[in-house]
Amino acid sequence: MNSSPVDGAVPQARLDLARRSRLGMAEAVWGEHKSAAQIAGILRQLANSGELALATRVEATKAEAVRQLLLADPAMAERSDQLLFHADARCLSLGPPAPERADLGPVFVLSGGTSDLPVAAEAELALRWHGIGAELLVDVGVAGLHRLLGELERLRQARVLIACAGMEGALPTVLAGLMPQPVIGVPVSVGYGVSAGGTAALHGMLASCAPGLTVVNIDNGYGAAMAALRILSSGAGAVL
């Protein structure tokens, strides 16, 4: 079998190409622990199958290596302008996103501080990639509560709220106590000492006294976006 990463299927990858028709969400590529060659091959498979092609957790140097591998393939070189690196979100996309679904949005993605931006940007990009209108609000953490309170009227427009926070992770609890929409908390691995790589934020969100707060795993912006998508799709009565 030819195992060239840009010449057909990647032997190790068995892609779930029916996931979008089955669940309403596309299969994303976890890029952090994959080689550039593996990512390039999988993106090519997804694109050739007419599926959304999005790779998460990809740093700039690996993104450039993926680009060079795809450029080396004549069949992909003509589509090189469709390969985009989203630096804030640390993601790679190939091809166009899903058509916009105005009936399913908007979703507001909030970050406690600018250090939470990569996780929040990943959530926002994943939503937009699935056709969901999303807006990013940065640096509205509880250390300066007036910043959040000044946005409440605007936040009432949202169907779902995603709140990304490190340190003690209080932002989702405050939001869930103020706003009626579903709130999804994303603990972020930011903070000194006992923050413990996001564990303190995770435990704080899980122990929240605000009823109905949903919490995903540490740094899981993509997972929060897909939880929001499930909520929105259920309310619309159909998957995308």
C-alpha positions as a Markdown table, in Angstrom:
| # | Residue | x | y | z |
|---|---|---|---|---|
| 1 | Met | 0.0 | 0.0 | 0.0 |
| 2 | Asn | 1.3 | 3.5 | -0.8 |
| 3 | Ser | 1.4 | 5.3 | 2.5 |
| 4 | Ser | 2.2 | 8.7 | 1.1 |
| 5 | Pro | 0.3 | 11.3 | 3.1 |
| 6 | Val | -1.0 | 13.2 | 0.1 |
| 7 | Asp | -1.6 | 10.2 | -2.2 |
| 8 | Gly | -4.9 | 8.7 | -1.0 |
| 9 | Ala | -6.0 | 7.5 | 2.4 |
| 10 | Val | -3.9 | 7.6 | 5.6 |
| 11 | Pro | -3.6 | 3.9 | 6.6 |
| 12 | Gln | -4.2 | 4.7 | 10.3 |
| 13 | Ala | -7.2 | 6.9 | 9.8 |
| 14 | Arg | -10.8 | 5.6 | 9.5 |
| 15 | Leu | -12.8 | 8.7 | 9.1 |
| 16 | Asp | -16.4 | 9.1 | 10.1 |
| 17 | Leu | -17.7 | 10.6 | 6.9 |
| 18 | Ala | -21.3 | 10.1 | 7.8 |
| 19 | Arg | -21.1 | 12.0 | 11.1 |
| 20 | Arg | -22.6 | 15.2 | 9.8 |
| 21 | Ser | -25.6 | 13.5 | 8.3 |
| 22 | Arg | -26.0 | 11.4 | 11.4 |
| 23 | Leu | -25.3 | 13.9 | 14.2 |
| 24 | Gly | -25.2 | 17.3 | 12.5 |
| 25 | Met | -21.5 | 17.9 | 13.1 |
| 26 | Ala | -18.4 | 17.1 | 11.1 |
| 27 | Glu | -15.5 | 15.0 | 12.3 |
| 28 | Ala | -12.7 | 17.3 | 13.4 |
| 29 | Val | -9.0 | 16.3 | 13.3 |
| 30 | Trp | -7.1 | 16.4 | 16.6 |
| 31 | Gly | -3.8 | 17.9 | 15.3 |
| 32 | Glu | -1.7 | 18.2 | 18.4 |
| 33 | His | -0.4 | 14.6 | 18.5 |
| 34 | Lys | -0.5 | 13.9 | 14.8 |
| 35 | Ser | 2.3 | 14.5 | 12.4 |
| 36 | Ala | 2.1 | 17.0 | 9.6 |
| 37 | Ala | 1.9 | 14.1 | 7.1 |
| 38 | Gln | -1.0 | 12.5 | 8.9 |
| 39 | Ile | -2.9 | 15.8 | 9.1 |
| 40 | Ala | -2.3 | 16.6 | 5.4 |
| 41 | Gly | -3.5 | 13.1 | 4.4 |
| 42 | Ile | -6.7 | 13.4 | 6.5 |
| 43 | Leu | -7.5 | 16.9 | 5.3 |
| 44 | Arg | -7.2 | 15.7 | 1.8 |
| 45 | Gln | -9.5 | 12.7 | 2.4 |
| 46 | Leu | -12.1 | 15.0 | 4.0 |
| 47 | Ala | -11.9 | 17.5 | 1.2 |
| 48 | Asn | -12.2 | 14.9 | -1.5 |
| 49 | Ser | -15.2 | 13.4 | 0.2 |
| 50 | Gly | -17.0 | 16.8 | 0.2 |
| 51 | Glu | -16.8 | 17.0 | 4.0 |
| 52 | Leu | -15.9 | 19.9 | 6.2 |
| 53 | Ala | -12.1 | 19.8 | 6.9 |
| 54 | Leu | -11.0 | 21.3 | 10.2 |
| 55 | Ala | -7.9 | 20.4 | 12.2 |
| 56 | Thr | -7.6 | 21.6 | 15.8 |
| 57 | Arg | -4.6 | 22.2 | 18.0 |
| 58 | Val | -2.2 | 22.9 | 15.2 |
| 59 | Glu | 0.8 | 25.3 | 15.9 |
| 60 | Ala | 2.1 | 27.6 | 13.2 |
| 61 | Thr | 5.2 | 25.5 | 12.3 |
| 62 | Lys | 3.1 | 22.4 | 11.9 |
| 63 | Ala | 0.5 | 24.3 | 9.8 |
| 64 | Glu | 3.2 | 25.4 | 7.4 |
| 65 | Ala | 4.6 | 21.9 | 7.1 |
| 66 | Val | 1.0 | 20.7 | 6.2 |
| 67 | Arg | 0.8 | 23.4 | 3.6 |
| 68 | Gln | 4.1 | 22.4 | 2.0 |
| 69 | Leu | 3.0 | 18.7 | 1.9 |
| 70 | Leu | -0.3 | 19.6 | 0.2 |
| 71 | Leu | 1.5 | 22.0 | -2.3 |
| 72 | Ala | 3.7 | 19.1 | -3.3 |
| 73 | Asp | 0.6 | 17.2 | -4.5 |
| 74 | Pro | -0.5 | 18.6 | -7.9 |
| 75 | Ala | -4.1 | 17.7 | -7.2 |
| 76 | Met | -4.1 | 19.8 | -4.1 |
| 77 | Ala | -1.8 | 22.6 | -5.1 |
| 78 | Glu | -4.6 | 24.4 | -7.0 |
| 79 | Arg | -6.6 | 24.5 | -3.8 |
| 80 | Ser | -3.8 | 25.9 | -1.7 |
| 81 | Asp | -5.7 | 29.2 | -1.3 |
| 82 | Gln | -8.4 | 27.3 | 0.5 |
| 83 | Leu | -6.0 | 26.1 | 3.2 |
| 84 | Leu | -6.3 | 28.6 | 6.0 |
| 85 | Phe | -4.4 | 28.8 | 9.3 |
| 86 | His | -6.4 | 30.4 | 12.1 |
| 87 | Ala | -3.7 | 31.5 | 14.4 |
| 88 | Asp | -5.9 | 32.7 | 17.3 |
| 89 | Ala | -7.8 | 29.4 | 17.3 |
| 90 | Arg | -4.7 | 27.2 | 16.5 |
| 91 | Cys | -6.7 | 25.5 | 13.8 |
| 92 | Leu | -6.3 | 24.6 | 10.1 |
| 93 | Ser | -9.2 | 24.5 | 7.7 |
| 94 | Leu | -9.4 | 23.4 | 4.1 |
| 95 | Gly | -12.3 | 24.5 | 1.8 |
| 96 | Pro | -15.4 | 26.4 | 2.6 |
| 97 | Pro | -17.4 | 26.2 | 5.9 |
| 98 | Ala | -21.0 | 24.9 | 6.0 |
| 99 | Pro | -23.7 | 27.4 | 4.7 |
| 100 | Glu | -24.8 | 29.8 | 7.3 |
| 101 | Arg | -27.9 | 28.8 | 9.3 |
| 102 | Ala | -29.4 | 32.1 | 10.6 |
| 103 | Asp | -32.2 | 30.1 | 12.3 |
| 104 | Leu | -29.7 | 28.4 | 14.7 |
| 105 | Gly | -27.7 | 31.4 | 16.1 |
| 106 | Pro | -26.3 | 33.4 | 17.4 |
| 107 | Val | -24.0 | 32.0 | 20.0 |
| 108 | Phe | -21.8 | 34.3 | 22.1 |
| 109 | Val | -18.4 | 33.0 | 23.2 |
| 110 | Leu | -16.9 | 34.8 | 26.2 |
| 111 | Ser | -13.4 | 34.7 | 27.6 |
| 112 | Gly | -12.5 | 35.7 | 31.1 |
| 113 | Gly | -9.2 | 37.2 | 29.9 |
| 114 | Thr | -7.0 | 37.4 | 26.8 |
| 115 | Ser | -5.1 | 34.4 | 28.0 |
| 116 | Asp | -8.2 | 32.3 | 27.4 |
| 117 | Leu | -8.5 | 33.5 | 23.8 |
| 118 | Pro | -7.1 | 30.4 | 22.0 |
| 119 | Val | -9.8 | 28.2 | 23.6 |
| 120 | Ala | -12.5 | 30.7 | 23.0 |
| 121 | Ala | -11.4 | 31.3 | 19.4 |
| 122 | Glu | -11.4 | 27.5 | 18.8 |
| 123 | Ala | -15.1 | 27.4 | 20.0 |
| 124 | Glu | -16.0 | 30.4 | 17.8 |
| 125 | Leu | -14.3 | 29.0 | 14.7 |
| 126 | Ala | -15.9 | 25.6 | 15.2 |
| 127 | Leu | -19.4 | 27.1 | 15.4 |
| 128 | Arg | -18.8 | 29.3 | 12.3 |
| 129 | Trp | -17.4 | 26.3 | 10.5 |
| 130 | His | -20.8 | 24.6 | 11.0 |
| 131 | Gly | -22.7 | 27.5 | 9.8 |
| 132 | Ile | -23.6 | 28.9 | 13.2 |
| 133 | Gly | -23.4 | 32.7 | 13.7 |
| 134 | Ala | -20.9 | 33.3 | 16.6 |
| 135 | Glu | -19.5 | 36.3 | 18.3 |
| 136 | Leu | -16.4 | 36.5 | 20.5 |
| 137 | Leu | -16.4 | 38.7 | 23.6 |
| 138 | Val | -12.9 | 38.9 | 25.1 |
| 139 | Asp | -11.7 | 40.0 | 28.6 |
| 140 | Val | -15.0 | 40.1 | 30.4 |
| 141 | Gly | -13.9 | 38.2 | 33.5 |
| 142 | Val | -15.1 | 38.6 | 37.0 |
| 143 | Ala | -12.0 | 40.4 | 38.2 |
| 144 | Gly | -13.6 | 43.5 | 36.6 |
| 145 | Leu | -17.3 | 42.6 | 36.9 |
| 146 | His | -18.4 | 45.9 | 35.4 |
| 147 | Arg | -17.0 | 44.7 | 32.0 |
| 148 | Leu | -19.4 | 41.8 | 32.0 |
| 149 | Leu | -22.4 | 43.7 | 33.4 |
| 150 | Gly | -22.0 | 46.3 | 30.6 |
| 151 | Glu | -22.5 | 43.5 | 28.0 |
| 152 | Leu | -25.7 | 41.9 | 29.5 |
| 153 | Glu | -28.2 | 43.6 | 27.2 |
| 154 | Arg | -26.2 | 42.5 | 24.2 |
| 155 | Leu | -25.9 | 38.9 | 25.5 |
| 156 | Arg | -29.7 | 38.6 | 25.7 |
| 157 | Gln | -29.6 | 38.2 | 21.9 |
| 158 | Ala | -27.8 | 34.9 | 22.2 |
| 159 | Arg | -29.4 | 31.5 | 21.9 |
| 160 | Val | -26.5 | 29.8 | 23.8 |
| 161 | Leu | -23.6 | 31.3 | 25.8 |
| 162 | Ile | -20.1 | 29.6 | 26.0 |
| 163 | Ala | -17.9 | 31.0 | 28.8 |
| 164 | Cys | -14.1 | 30.2 | 28.8 |
| 165 | Ala | -12.2 | 30.9 | 32.0 |
| 166 | Gly | -9.1 | 29.9 | 33.8 |
| 167 | Met | -7.9 | 30.8 | 37.4 |
| 168 | Glu | -10.9 | 29.9 | 39.6 |
| 169 | Gly | -13.3 | 29.7 | 36.6 |
| 170 | Ala | -16.1 | 31.9 | 38.1 |
| 171 | Leu | -17.3 | 33.4 | 34.8 |
| 172 | Pro | -19.7 | 30.6 | 33.8 |
| 173 | Thr | -21.3 | 30.6 | 37.3 |
| 174 | Val | -21.9 | 34.3 | 37.2 |
| 175 | Leu | -23.4 | 34.1 | 33.7 |
| 176 | Ala | -25.6 | 31.2 | 34.6 |
| 177 | Gly | -26.9 | 33.2 | 37.6 |
| 178 | Leu | -27.8 | 36.2 | 35.4 |
| 179 | Met | -28.9 | 34.9 | 32.0 |
| 180 | Pro | -31.7 | 32.5 | 31.1 |
| 181 | Gln | -30.0 | 30.9 | 28.0 |
| 182 | Pro | -28.0 | 27.6 | 28.2 |
| 183 | Val | -24.5 | 28.4 | 29.5 |
| 184 | Ile | -21.6 | 26.1 | 28.7 |
| 185 | Gly | -18.5 | 26.5 | 30.8 |
| 186 | Val | -15.0 | 25.7 | 29.5 |
| 187 | Pro | -12.3 | 25.6 | 32.1 |
| 188 | Val | -9.0 | 26.9 | 30.7 |
| 189 | Ser | -5.5 | 25.8 | 31.8 |
| 190 | Val | -4.4 | 29.3 | 32.8 |
| 191 | Gly | -3.4 | 30.4 | 36.3 |
| 192 | Tyr | -0.8 | 30.3 | 39.0 |
| 193 | Gly | 0.1 | 27.4 | 41.3 |
| 194 | Val | -3.1 | 25.7 | 42.6 |
| 195 | Ser | -4.9 | 26.5 | 39.3 |
| 196 | Ala | -3.2 | 23.2 | 38.4 |
| 197 | Gly | -3.5 | 23.4 | 34.7 |
| 198 | Gly | -7.2 | 24.2 | 34.7 |
| 199 | Thr | -8.2 | 21.7 | 37.4 |
| 200 | Ala | -9.3 | 24.4 | 39.8 |
| 201 | Ala | -11.5 | 26.0 | 37.2 |
| 202 | Leu | -12.9 | 22.6 | 36.3 |
| 203 | His | -13.8 | 21.8 | 39.9 |
| 204 | Gly | -15.2 | 25.2 | 40.5 |
| 205 | Met | -17.5 | 25.0 | 37.5 |
| 206 | Leu | -18.6 | 21.4 | 38.4 |
| 207 | Ala | -19.3 | 22.6 | 42.0 |
| 208 | Ser | -21.2 | 25.7 | 40.7 |
| 209 | Cys | -24.3 | 26.7 | 42.6 |
| 210 | Ala | -25.9 | 28.1 | 39.4 |
| 211 | Pro | -28.4 | 25.4 | 38.4 |
| 212 | Gly | -28.2 | 24.0 | 34.8 |
| 213 | Leu | -24.6 | 25.0 | 34.0 |
| 214 | Thr | -23.1 | 22.6 | 31.5 |
| 215 | Val | -19.3 | 22.0 | 31.8 |
| 216 | Val | -16.9 | 20.5 | 29.3 |
| 217 | Asn | -13.3 | 19.3 | 29.7 |
| 218 | Ile | -10.3 | 21.6 | 30.2 |
| 219 | Asp | -9.4 | 23.6 | 27.1 |
| 220 | Asn | -12.1 | 21.9 | 25.1 |
| 221 | Gly | -13.4 | 24.8 | 23.0 |
| 222 | Tyr | -14.4 | 22.5 | 20.2 |
| 223 | Gly | -16.4 | 20.3 | 22.5 |
| 224 | Ala | -18.3 | 23.3 | 23.9 |
| 225 | Ala | -19.1 | 24.4 | 20.3 |
| 226 | Met | -20.5 | 21.0 | 19.5 |
| 227 | Ala | -22.6 | 20.9 | 22.7 |
| 228 | Ala | -24.0 | 24.3 | 21.7 |
| 229 | Leu | -24.7 | 22.9 | 18.2 |
| 230 | Arg | -26.6 | 19.9 | 19.7 |
| 231 | Ile | -28.7 | 22.3 | 21.8 |
| 232 | Leu | -29.5 | 24.5 | 18.8 |
| 233 | Ser | -30.2 | 21.7 | 16.4 |
| 234 | Ser | -32.6 | 20.1 | 18.9 |
| 235 | Gly | -34.4 | 23.3 | 19.3 |
| 236 | Ala | -34.7 | 23.6 | 15.5 |
| 237 | Gly | -36.1 | 20.1 | 15.3 |
| 238 | Ala | -33.6 | 18.9 | 12.8 |
| 239 | Val | -29.8 | 18.3 | 12.4 |
| 240 | Leu | -27.8 | 20.4 | 9.9 |
